[in-house]
C-alpha cells in the first residue's frame, strides 16, 4: 500500500497464510488505505496480529494508533525508537538546508522541513515489544540496520527473497541509498547497506517509492558501490 503524501510512502501487509503482519502504517492517521486493503484480501482487522515499525518517523507512524485500537495487534519497534513512537521523546532533528540536487528533492522538502523543525506529530501509541537483530516476527527475520536512525530495522523474508529496507534505501524521487540529509550516521548506514546487499534479495521494498520487483541484488550492489 502507498500514498503520495508522506513522500510516496509505502507500508507492507504480509499474509503468510494465517495471521497478518503489517510493516509501517503510512501517513494518514485514519489508516483508511490499510483497512481497505485488509478487507480487499478477505481478512478482518482482527486478523492483524503484528504491527512492526521500521523506525519512528512521521511518515511511518500515521495510522498506528488507529490500527492498534481497532485490531489489538502487538506493536513492535527497536528499543531506541520505542519512546518516540510512544510520544515521550521527539525524533532527532535534521538539517533544514535543502537536499541536493534541489530539482530532485524539492518534492520531499516539506517532509525535511517538518523533521527539521520537529513539526507534524503522529498520534502516539505505546510499543508492546522491542525487536533486535535476528528476531523473527510473522514471516520475516529482523535486521538491525542503523544509520537512517539508530534503531532502524529492515526485514528479510527468506522464503520469497524479499528485503523490506525501510528508509535505508529509497526509490522516490529516485533510486538512492536513502534521502541524504535524513541519514543520521553515514558510517553505520554504509555497513547496513552492505549487509543488506549480501542477502542477495530478488525483491526490494522501500519506505519511499515503488519496490524493485526483480533482480534487486544487482541494482542494490551497483547503488552502493563506492560508498
Ligand atoms: Zn525515515
Boltz pocket constraint, residues with backbone or C-beta under 6 A from the ligand:
constraints:
  - pocket:
      binder: B
      contacts: [[A, 55], [A, 57], [A, 148], [A, 167], [A, 182]]
      max_distance: 6.0
